[in-house]
């Protein structure tokens, strides 16, 4: 048994959740894949995958082994790539974490261009607004929009965006336009929410930072949904300019409190802190940086 081949097959099965899907990817019979994983389990003396008629789940040992396999395979890839990566045609798999709305609206065209131009690269894209732990989730790269980088983050700044406070003309006609962030206490707010959200929005007044408590009965973890609610006159929301742009252009919402808005948020490519950066990932970052500068 070739241990590296077996590791690669196990990682594919764990990520795809299917022996058949991996067999199709590798263009081999399903029995080849199942035998390879079974041989690996026999070699290790432990069960890695629990099989049922409808699904596959990793055992506790399988989950732990999966992370170790990813590290080992990454090291092998690094050793091979470093020999002549400047001359090499980029190839291999990139696991990429993307924020949902920004990924769909701004990054997807550039990523599809990249996939077209790099036929030997496999892109696996996870679109979610949840902050990803790159190492735990096995991601090679994550795109983040934030003003709060974490200590130890390895980043490349790709651009920036601004937050805007938005409401529909009808809502403002009925409820009045807030002139100061403190006025928001009188308004129904449409709040971007995650599991640990505290309902307050940050503004700047001169040199001072204002933390403004807000309330509302509609919360969501997607900015497009909240901007649509604002456009329908259901309250005030605060969203990045790339989401607001089309709504503003159509006159469906108006920007308010612009004299108090905070500095722009950075758009970053964030890399795992404990890994060699493969050539294919560097090529993707350069492609995104150029696309966002010229887009």
Secondary structure as GFF3:
##gff-version 3
##sequence-region A 1 295
A	DSSP	alpha_helix	3	16	.	.	.	ID=ss1
A	DSSP	alpha_helix	19	26	.	.	.	ID=ss2
A	DSSP	alpha_helix	30	44	.	.	.	ID=ss3
A	DSSP	beta_strand	49	51	.	.	.	ID=ss4
A	DSSP	beta_strand	56	58	.	.	.	ID=ss5
A	DSSP	alpha_helix	60	84	.	.	.	ID=ss6
A	DSSP	beta_strand	92	98	.	.	.	ID=ss7
A	DSSP	alpha_helix	100	102	.	.	.	ID=ss8
A	DSSP	pi_helix	103	107	.	.	.	ID=ss9
A	DSSP	alpha_helix	108	117	.	.	.	ID=ss10
A	DSSP	beta_strand	121	127	.	.	.	ID=ss11
A	DSSP	alpha_helix	134	137	.	.	.	ID=ss12
A	DSSP	beta_strand	141	146	.	.	.	ID=ss13
A	DSSP	beta_strand	154	161	.	.	.	ID=ss14
A	DSSP	beta_strand	163	167	.	.	.	ID=ss15
A	DSSP	alpha_helix	169	175	.	.	.	ID=ss16
A	DSSP	three_ten_helix	181	186	.	.	.	ID=ss17
A	DSSP	beta_strand	189	192	.	.	.	ID=ss18
A	DSSP	beta_strand	200	205	.	.	.	ID=ss19
A	DSSP	beta_strand	208	213	.	.	.	ID=ss20
A	DSSP	beta_strand	218	220	.	.	.	ID=ss21
A	DSSP	alpha_helix	223	231	.	.	.	ID=ss22
A	DSSP	beta_strand	236	240	.	.	.	ID=ss23
A	DSSP	alpha_helix	241	249	.	.	.	ID=ss24
A	DSSP	beta_strand	254	256	.	.	.	ID=ss25
A	DSSP	three_ten_helix	258	260	.	.	.	ID=ss26
A	DSSP	beta_strand	265	271	.	.	.	ID=ss27
A	DSSP	alpha_helix	279	294	.	.	.	ID=ss28
###
